[in-house]
Amino acid sequence: MAGVDARALGLKIQRTFTSLLPVDEGRKGSCRRCGQCCKLAFDCPFYDGKGCVVYSLRPPQCRKYPRTKEESIVQDCGFIFGD
């Protein structure tokens, strides 16, 4: 995994383990389906370059991204966090 962003990889692993926790109540918005989070640390095998091919069946770590403001490292993904 040469060239992998260590922070992004760590957050992707963290998302897997925290995906069963609830989403922050202050999260507003919706997924823009931009695919940016599908490319964090490594390319998701379900992202075909245009979108998620399993979008309606995507796993919890994808469905809940970003679960918290701290977890949000993709700019303009469609979600914002309020108070």
Biopython code that builds the backbone (N, CA, C, O; Angstrom):
import numpy as np
from Bio.PDB.StructureBuilder import StructureBuilder

atoms = [
    (1, "MET", "N", (0.822, -1.197, 0.000)),
    (1, "MET", "CA", (0.000, 0.000, 0.000)),
    (1, "MET", "C", (0.858, 1.250, 0.000)),
    (1, "MET", "O", (0.609, 2.180, 0.767)),
    (2, "ALA", "N", (1.839, 1.274, -0.832)),
    (2, "ALA", "CA", (2.702, 2.437, -0.939)),
    (2, "ALA", "C", (1.881, 3.649, -1.360)),
    (2, "ALA", "O", (1.025, 3.556, -2.240)),
    (3, "GLY", "N", (2.145, 4.773, -0.732)),
    (3, "GLY", "CA", (1.453, 5.997, -1.084)),
    (3, "GLY", "C", (0.092, 6.162, -0.433)),
    (3, "GLY", "O", (-0.610, 7.132, -0.719)),
    (4, "VAL", "N", (-0.293, 5.248, 0.425)),
    (4, "VAL", "CA", (-1.587, 5.342, 1.102)),
    (4, "VAL", "C", (-1.493, 6.384, 2.210)),
    (4, "VAL", "O", (-0.545, 6.382, 2.995)),
    (5, "ASP", "N", (-2.477, 7.272, 2.268)),
    (5, "ASP", "CA", (-2.547, 8.284, 3.316)),
    (5, "ASP", "C", (-2.870, 7.582, 4.634)),
    (5, "ASP", "O", (-3.961, 7.036, 4.797)),
    (6, "ALA", "N", (-1.929, 7.596, 5.567)),
    (6, "ALA", "CA", (-2.081, 6.883, 6.839)),
    (6, "ALA", "C", (-3.297, 7.377, 7.623)),
    (6, "ALA", "O", (-4.002, 6.574, 8.235)),
    (7, "ARG", "N", (-3.547, 8.673, 7.612)),
    (7, "ARG", "CA", (-4.694, 9.218, 8.353)),
    (7, "ARG", "C", (-6.000, 8.705, 7.752)),
    (7, "ARG", "O", (-6.903, 8.298, 8.483)),
    (8, "ALA", "N", (-6.103, 8.723, 6.427)),
    (8, "ALA", "CA", (-7.313, 8.247, 5.763)),
    (8, "ALA", "C", (-7.521, 6.756, 6.022)),
    (8, "ALA", "O", (-8.646, 6.315, 6.256)),
    (9, "LEU", "N", (-6.452, 5.992, 5.980)),
    (9, "LEU", "CA", (-6.547, 4.562, 6.247)),
    (9, "LEU", "C", (-7.018, 4.315, 7.680)),
    (9, "LEU", "O", (-7.879, 3.469, 7.921)),
    (10, "GLY", "N", (-6.445, 5.062, 8.630)),
    (10, "GLY", "CA", (-6.853, 4.931, 10.030)),
    (10, "GLY", "C", (-8.319, 5.267, 10.227)),
    (10, "GLY", "O", (-9.021, 4.589, 10.977)),
    (11, "LEU", "N", (-8.786, 6.319, 9.552)),
    (11, "LEU", "CA", (-10.193, 6.696, 9.674)),
    (11, "LEU", "C", (-11.106, 5.676, 9.001)),
    (11, "LEU", "O", (-12.219, 5.436, 9.471)),
    (12, "LYS", "N", (-10.648, 5.077, 7.910)),
    (12, "LYS", "CA", (-11.456, 4.049, 7.249)),
    (12, "LYS", "C", (-11.602, 2.829, 8.156)),
    (12, "LYS", "O", (-12.678, 2.237, 8.239)),
    (13, "ILE", "N", (-10.530, 2.461, 8.824)),
    (13, "ILE", "CA", (-10.574, 1.348, 9.782)),
    (13, "ILE", "C", (-11.475, 1.708, 10.958)),
    (13, "ILE", "O", (-12.275, 0.887, 11.406)),
    (14, "GLN", "N", (-11.345, 2.936, 11.459)),
    (14, "GLN", "CA", (-12.183, 3.399, 12.568)),
    (14, "GLN", "C", (-13.654, 3.358, 12.170)),
    (14, "GLN", "O", (-14.494, 2.942, 12.967)),
    (15, "ARG", "N", (-13.978, 3.782, 10.950)),
    (15, "ARG", "CA", (-15.367, 3.757, 10.480)),
    (15, "ARG", "C", (-15.936, 2.356, 10.511)),
    (15, "ARG", "O", (-17.111, 2.172, 10.829)),
    (16, "THR", "N", (-15.129, 1.373, 10.187)),
    (16, "THR", "CA", (-15.594, -0.014, 10.202)),
    (16, "THR", "C", (-16.003, -0.426, 11.612)),
    (16, "THR", "O", (-17.040, -1.061, 11.808)),
    (17, "PHE", "N", (-15.180, -0.059, 12.591)),
    (17, "PHE", "CA", (-15.457, -0.467, 13.970)),
    (17, "PHE", "C", (-16.536, 0.372, 14.648)),
    (17, "PHE", "O", (-17.180, -0.105, 15.583)),
    (18, "THR", "N", (-16.747, 1.606, 14.202)),
    (18, "THR", "CA", (-17.742, 2.465, 14.842)),
    (18, "THR", "C", (-19.057, 2.526, 14.063)),
    (18, "THR", "O", (-19.969, 3.257, 14.448)),
    (19, "SER", "N", (-19.161, 1.773, 12.985)),
    (19, "SER", "CA", (-20.339, 1.869, 12.126)),
    (19, "SER", "C", (-21.633, 1.405, 12.797)),
    (19, "SER", "O", (-22.723, 1.715, 12.315)),
    (20, "LEU", "N", (-21.526, 0.681, 13.882)),
    (20, "LEU", "CA", (-22.733, 0.254, 14.589)),
    (20, "LEU", "C", (-23.214, 1.289, 15.601)),
    (20, "LEU", "O", (-24.304, 1.156, 16.159)),
    (21, "LEU", "N", (-22.408, 2.316, 15.837)),
    (21, "LEU", "CA", (-22.799, 3.399, 16.732)),
    (21, "LEU", "C", (-23.744, 4.346, 16.006)),
    (21, "LEU", "O", (-23.738, 4.390, 14.775)),
    (22, "PRO", "N", (-24.557, 5.105, 16.737)),
    (22, "PRO", "CA", (-25.500, 6.018, 16.076)),
    (22, "PRO", "C", (-24.791, 7.204, 15.419)),
    (22, "PRO", "O", (-23.678, 7.572, 15.795)),
    (23, "VAL", "N", (-25.458, 7.783, 14.441)),
    (23, "VAL", "CA", (-24.985, 8.982, 13.764)),
    (23, "VAL", "C", (-25.237, 10.170, 14.675)),
    (23, "VAL", "O", (-26.257, 10.222, 15.362)),
    (24, "ASP", "N", (-24.318, 11.123, 14.688)),
    (24, "ASP", "CA", (-24.453, 12.346, 15.477)),
    (24, "ASP", "C", (-25.804, 13.003, 15.180)),
    (24, "ASP", "O", (-26.178, 13.159, 14.018)),
    (25, "GLU", "N", (-26.527, 13.384, 16.223)),
    (25, "GLU", "CA", (-27.853, 13.995, 16.069)),
    (25, "GLU", "C", (-27.803, 15.311, 15.310)),
    (25, "GLU", "O", (-28.806, 15.724, 14.726)),
    (26, "GLY", "N", (-26.649, 15.979, 15.307)),
    (26, "GLY", "CA", (-26.511, 17.265, 14.622)),
    (26, "GLY", "C", (-26.215, 17.146, 13.137)),
    (26, "GLY", "O", (-26.075, 18.163, 12.457)),
    (27, "ARG", "N", (-26.117, 15.925, 12.617)),
    (27, "ARG", "CA", (-25.806, 15.757, 11.190)),
    (27, "ARG", "C", (-27.021, 16.109, 10.346)),
    (27, "ARG", "O", (-28.125, 15.618, 10.581)),
    (28, "LYS", "N", (-26.798, 16.957, 9.374)),
    (28, "LYS", "CA", (-27.859, 17.383, 8.450)),
    (28, "LYS", "C", (-27.351, 17.200, 7.028)),
    (28, "LYS", "O", (-26.146, 17.229, 6.778)),
    (29, "GLY", "N", (-28.279, 17.011, 6.103)),
    (29, "GLY", "CA", (-27.928, 16.906, 4.693)),
    (29, "GLY", "C", (-28.106, 15.497, 4.178)),
    (29, "GLY", "O", (-28.744, 14.659, 4.815)),
    (30, "SER", "N", (-27.538, 15.249, 3.025)),
    (30, "SER", "CA", (-27.623, 13.926, 2.414)),
    (30, "SER", "C", (-26.416, 13.694, 1.520)),
    (30, "SER", "O", (-25.733, 14.634, 1.112)),
    (31, "CYS", "N", (-26.173, 12.451, 1.230)),
    (31, "CYS", "CA", (-25.048, 12.046, 0.396)),
    (31, "CYS", "C", (-25.241, 12.596, -1.016)),
    (31, "CYS", "O", (-26.305, 12.440, -1.615)),
    (32, "ARG", "N", (-24.188, 13.245, -1.541)),
    (32, "ARG", "CA", (-24.243, 13.764, -2.909)),
    (32, "ARG", "C", (-23.818, 12.711, -3.929)),
    (32, "ARG", "O", (-23.883, 12.934, -5.138)),
    (33, "ARG", "N", (-23.381, 11.556, -3.416)),
    (33, "ARG", "CA", (-22.921, 10.457, -4.270)),
    (33, "ARG", "C", (-21.757, 10.884, -5.162)),
    (33, "ARG", "O", (-21.669, 10.501, -6.328)),
    (34, "CYS", "N", (-20.862, 11.693, -4.577)),
    (34, "CYS", "CA", (-19.718, 12.213, -5.330)),
    (34, "CYS", "C", (-18.599, 11.185, -5.481)),
    (34, "CYS", "O", (-17.779, 11.297, -6.391)),
    (35, "GLY", "N", (-18.556, 10.184, -4.599)),
    (35, "GLY", "CA", (-17.543, 9.142, -4.677)),
    (35, "GLY", "C", (-16.235, 9.458, -3.979)),
    (35, "GLY", "O", (-15.334, 8.619, -3.957)),
    (36, "GLN", "N", (-16.109, 10.654, -3.405)),
    (36, "GLN", "CA", (-14.853, 11.013, -2.740)),
    (36, "GLN", "C", (-14.533, 10.091, -1.575)),
    (36, "GLN", "O", (-13.381, 9.693, -1.400)),
    (37, "CYS", "N", (-15.534, 9.748, -0.776)),
    (37, "CYS", "CA", (-15.279, 8.873, 0.379)),
    (37, "CYS", "C", (-15.003, 7.436, -0.066)),
    (37, "CYS", "O", (-14.457, 6.645, 0.703)),
    (38, "CYS", "N", (-15.370, 7.099, -1.289)),
    (38, "CYS", "CA", (-15.105, 5.751, -1.829)),
    (38, "CYS", "C", (-13.635, 5.572, -2.185)),
    (38, "CYS", "O", (-13.171, 4.456, -2.419)),
    (39, "LYS", "N", (-12.909, 6.686, -2.222)),
    (39, "LYS", "CA", (-11.502, 6.645, -2.629)),
    (39, "LYS", "C", (-10.551, 6.958, -1.476)),
    (39, "LYS", "O", (-9.359, 7.163, -1.707)),
    (40, "LEU", "N", (-11.046, 7.001, -0.251)),
    (40, "LEU", "CA", (-10.188, 7.293, 0.899)),
    (40, "LEU", "C", (-9.281, 6.104, 1.181)),
    (40, "LEU", "O", (-9.764, 4.990, 1.386)),
    (41, "ALA", "N", (-8.013, 6.323, 1.195)),
    (41, "ALA", "CA", (-6.971, 5.330, 1.479)),
    (41, "ALA", "C", (-6.803, 4.321, 0.348)),
    (41, "ALA", "O", (-5.675, 4.036, -0.054)),
    (42, "PHE", "N", (-7.886, 3.782, -0.169)),
    (42, "PHE", "CA", (-7.838, 2.872, -1.317)),
    (42, "PHE", "C", (-9.200, 2.913, -1.998)),
    (42, "PHE", "O", (-10.196, 3.291, -1.381)),
    (43, "ASP", "N", (-9.243, 2.530, -3.251)),
    (43, "ASP", "CA", (-10.505, 2.570, -4.004)),
    (43, "ASP", "C", (-11.428, 1.448, -3.573)),
    (43, "ASP", "O", (-11.016, 0.295, -3.452)),
    (44, "CYS", "N", (-12.672, 1.801, -3.344)),
    (44, "CYS", "CA", (-13.694, 0.816, -2.993)),
    (44, "CYS", "C", (-14.012, -0.028, -4.227)),
    (44, "CYS", "O", (-14.163, 0.519, -5.320)),
    (45, "PRO", "N", (-14.113, -1.330, -4.077)),
    (45, "PRO", "CA", (-14.418, -2.182, -5.227)),
    (45, "PRO", "C", (-15.834, -1.984, -5.778)),
    (45, "PRO", "O", (-16.132, -2.424, -6.889)),
    (46, "PHE", "N", (-16.704, -1.327, -5.008)),
    (46, "PHE", "CA", (-18.074, -1.093, -5.455)),
    (46, "PHE", "C", (-18.262, 0.257, -6.135)),
    (46, "PHE", "O", (-19.361, 0.574, -6.591)),
    (47, "TYR", "N", (-17.200, 1.052, -6.205)),
    (47, "TYR", "CA", (-17.262, 2.349, -6.883)),
    (47, "TYR", "C", (-16.762, 2.159, -8.306)),
    (47, "TYR", "O", (-15.619, 1.750, -8.512)),
    (48, "ASP", "N", (-17.601, 2.451, -9.286)),
    (48, "ASP", "CA", (-17.239, 2.204, -10.684)),
    (48, "ASP", "C", (-16.730, 3.435, -11.428)),
    (48, "ASP", "O", (-16.600, 3.413, -12.652)),
    (49, "GLY", "N", (-16.442, 4.507, -10.693)),
    (49, "GLY", "CA", (-15.983, 5.738, -11.323)),
    (49, "GLY", "C", (-17.111, 6.728, -11.559)),
    (49, "GLY", "O", (-16.864, 7.912, -11.788)),
    (50, "LYS", "N", (-18.334, 6.255, -11.506)),
    (50, "LYS", "CA", (-19.512, 7.099, -11.681)),
    (50, "LYS", "C", (-20.378, 7.117, -10.446)),
    (50, "LYS", "O", (-21.133, 8.062, -10.221)),
    (51, "GLY", "N", (-20.272, 6.073, -9.643)),
    (51, "GLY", "CA", (-21.086, 5.970, -8.441)),
    (51, "GLY", "C", (-20.982, 4.594, -7.829)),
    (51, "GLY", "O", (-20.303, 3.711, -8.352)),
    (52, "CYS", "N", (-21.658, 4.429, -6.727)),
    (52, "CYS", "CA", (-21.657, 3.159, -6.003)),
    (52, "CYS", "C", (-22.633, 2.203, -6.684)),
    (52, "CYS", "O", (-23.808, 2.521, -6.866)),
    (53, "VAL", "N", (-22.135, 1.043, -7.052)),
    (53, "VAL", "CA", (-22.992, 0.071, -7.732)),
    (53, "VAL", "C", (-23.885, -0.706, -6.768)),
    (53, "VAL", "O", (-24.789, -1.422, -7.199)),
    (54, "VAL", "N", (-23.634, -0.569, -5.470)),
    (54, "VAL", "CA", (-24.471, -1.220, -4.458)),
    (54, "VAL", "C", (-25.049, -0.175, -3.493)),
    (54, "VAL", "O", (-25.245, -0.457, -2.311)),
    (55, "TYR", "N", (-25.320, 1.029, -4.006)),
    (55, "TYR", "CA", (-25.709, 2.155, -3.153)),
    (55, "TYR", "C", (-26.852, 1.822, -2.198)),
    (55, "TYR", "O", (-26.761, 2.143, -1.013)),
    (56, "SER", "N", (-27.902, 1.201, -2.665)),
    (56, "SER", "CA", (-29.045, 0.904, -1.796)),
    (56, "SER", "C", (-28.735, -0.208, -0.794)),
    (56, "SER", "O", (-29.456, -0.371, 0.190)),
    (57, "LEU", "N", (-27.676, -0.970, -1.036)),
    (57, "LEU", "CA", (-27.283, -2.062, -0.135)),
    (57, "LEU", "C", (-25.928, -1.826, 0.511)),
    (57, "LEU", "O", (-25.351, -2.755, 1.076)),
    (58, "ARG", "N", (-25.407, -0.607, 0.441)),
    (58, "ARG", "CA", (-24.059, -0.330, 0.939)),
    (58, "ARG", "C", (-23.945, -0.630, 2.433)),
    (58, "ARG", "O", (-24.924, -0.516, 3.171)),
    (59, "PRO", "N", (-22.749, -1.013, 2.873)),
    (59, "PRO", "CA", (-22.557, -1.375, 4.277)),
    (59, "PRO", "C", (-22.695, -0.168, 5.211)),
    (59, "PRO", "O", (-22.626, 0.976, 4.761)),
    (60, "PRO", "N", (-22.892, -0.423, 6.520)),
    (60, "PRO", "CA", (-23.093, 0.663, 7.487)),
    (60, "PRO", "C", (-21.977, 1.705, 7.494)),
    (60, "PRO", "O", (-22.265, 2.890, 7.661)),
    (61, "GLN", "N", (-20.714, 1.310, 7.320)),
    (61, "GLN", "CA", (-19.637, 2.295, 7.372)),
    (61, "GLN", "C", (-19.743, 3.290, 6.211)),
    (61, "GLN", "O", (-19.253, 4.414, 6.323)),
    (62, "CYS", "N", (-20.360, 2.905, 5.127)),
    (62, "CYS", "CA", (-20.591, 3.820, 4.010)),
    (62, "CYS", "C", (-21.881, 4.606, 4.226)),
    (62, "CYS", "O", (-21.920, 5.820, 4.031)),
    (63, "ARG", "N", (-22.914, 3.913, 4.622)),
    (63, "ARG", "CA", (-24.230, 4.533, 4.829)),
    (63, "ARG", "C", (-24.170, 5.640, 5.883)),
    (63, "ARG", "O", (-24.860, 6.653, 5.765)),
    (64, "LYS", "N", (-23.350, 5.446, 6.904)),
    (64, "LYS", "CA", (-23.287, 6.400, 8.007)),
    (64, "LYS", "C", (-22.145, 7.411, 7.877)),
    (64, "LYS", "O", (-21.950, 8.222, 8.782)),
    (65, "TYR", "N", (-21.389, 7.386, 6.780)),
    (65, "TYR", "CA", (-20.279, 8.337, 6.631)),
    (65, "TYR", "C", (-20.805, 9.705, 6.253)),
    (65, "TYR", "O", (-21.649, 9.790, 5.361)),
    (66, "PRO", "N", (-20.365, 10.762, 6.870)),
    (66, "PRO", "CA", (-19.619, 10.814, 8.116)),
    (66, "PRO", "C", (-20.552, 10.694, 9.297)),
    (66, "PRO", "O", (-21.585, 11.362, 9.346)),
    (67, "ARG", "N", (-20.203, 9.856, 10.244)),
    (67, "ARG", "CA", (-21.028, 9.627, 11.421)),
    (67, "ARG", "C", (-20.909, 10.775, 12.408)),
    (67, "ARG", "O", (-21.873, 11.105, 13.099)),
    (68, "THR", "N", (-19.720, 11.392, 12.481)),
    (68, "THR", "CA", (-19.460, 12.534, 13.360)),
    (68, "THR", "C", (-18.686, 13.597, 12.589)),
    (68, "THR", "O", (-18.130, 13.322, 11.525)),
    (69, "LYS", "N", (-18.654, 14.798, 13.125)),
    (69, "LYS", "CA", (-17.908, 15.894, 12.484)),
    (69, "LYS", "C", (-16.422, 15.546, 12.383)),
    (69, "LYS", "O", (-15.777, 15.859, 11.382)),
    (70, "GLU", "N", (-15.882, 14.905, 13.409)),
    (70, "GLU", "CA", (-14.468, 14.538, 13.430)),
    (70, "GLU", "C", (-14.136, 13.510, 12.343)),
    (70, "GLU", "O", (-13.011, 13.469, 11.846)),
    (71, "GLU", "N", (-15.095, 12.704, 11.987)),
    (71, "GLU", "CA", (-14.904, 11.664, 10.982)),
    (71, "GLU", "C", (-14.970, 12.219, 9.560)),
    (71, "GLU", "O", (-14.520, 11.567, 8.618)),
    (72, "SER", "N", (-15.517, 13.397, 9.406)),
    (72, "SER", "CA", (-15.726, 13.987, 8.085)),
    (72, "SER", "C", (-14.436, 14.597, 7.550)),
    (72, "SER", "O", (-14.021, 15.666, 7.997)),
    (73, "ILE", "N", (-13.802, 13.920, 6.594)),
    (73, "ILE", "CA", (-12.585, 14.472, 5.993)),
    (73, "ILE", "C", (-12.781, 14.751, 4.506)),
    (73, "ILE", "O", (-11.859, 15.233, 3.848)),
    (74, "VAL", "N", (-13.950, 14.463, 3.972)),
    (74, "VAL", "CA", (-14.269, 14.758, 2.582)),
    (74, "VAL", "C", (-14.990, 16.095, 2.541)),
    (74, "VAL", "O", (-15.999, 16.281, 3.221)),
    (75, "GLN", "N", (-14.479, 17.021, 1.751)),
    (75, "GLN", "CA", (-15.096, 18.333, 1.634)),
    (75, "GLN", "C", (-16.345, 18.268, 0.761)),
    (75, "GLN", "O", (-16.367, 17.564, -0.248)),
    (76, "ASP", "N", (-17.380, 18.999, 1.150)),
    (76, "ASP", "CA", (-18.604, 19.126, 0.362)),
    (76, "ASP", "C", (-19.278, 17.809, 0.019)),
    (76, "ASP", "O", (-19.768, 17.632, -1.096)),
    (77, "CYS", "N", (-19.306, 16.887, 0.967)),
    (77, "CYS", "CA", (-19.933, 15.594, 0.702)),
    (77, "CYS", "C", (-21.454, 15.664, 0.775)),
    (77, "CYS", "O", (-22.141, 14.725, 0.373)),
    (78, "GLY", "N", (-21.976, 16.765, 1.283)),
    (78, "GLY", "CA", (-23.426, 16.902, 1.401)),
    (78, "GLY", "C", (-23.921, 16.923, 2.831)),
    (78, "GLY", "O", (-25.081, 17.245, 3.086)),
    (79, "PHE", "N", (-23.045, 16.579, 3.769)),
    (79, "PHE", "CA", (-23.429, 16.582, 5.179)),
    (79, "PHE", "C", (-22.746, 17.715, 5.916)),
    (79, "PHE", "O", (-21.589, 18.042, 5.651)),
    (80, "ILE", "N", (-23.478, 18.310, 6.846)),
    (80, "ILE", "CA", (-22.917, 19.310, 7.752)),
    (80, "ILE", "C", (-23.327, 18.938, 9.166)),
    (80, "ILE", "O", (-24.276, 18.182, 9.375)),
    (81, "PHE", "N", (-22.604, 19.474, 10.121)),
    (81, "PHE", "CA", (-22.893, 19.187, 11.530)),
    (81, "PHE", "C", (-23.182, 20.488, 12.258)),
    (81, "PHE", "O", (-22.413, 21.447, 12.189)),
    (82, "GLY", "N", (-24.309, 20.498, 12.956)),
    (82, "GLY", "CA", (-24.705, 21.675, 13.736)),
    (82, "GLY", "C", (-24.470, 21.413, 15.204)),
    (82, "GLY", "O", (-23.768, 20.478, 15.589)),
    (83, "ASP", "N", (-25.077, 22.266, 16.019)),
    (83, "ASP", "CA", (-24.906, 22.152, 17.475)),
    (83, "ASP", "C", (-25.674, 21.016, 18.035)),
    (83, "ASP", "O", (-25.639, 20.783, 19.243)),
]
sb = StructureBuilder()
sb.init_structure("model")
sb.init_model(0)
sb.init_chain("A")
sb.init_seg("    ")
for serial, (resi, resn, name, xyz) in enumerate(atoms, 1):
    if name == "N":
        sb.init_residue(resn, " ", resi, " ")
    sb.init_atom(name, np.array(xyz, "f"), 0.0, 1.0, " ", f" {name:<3s}", serial, name[0])
structure = sb.get_structure()
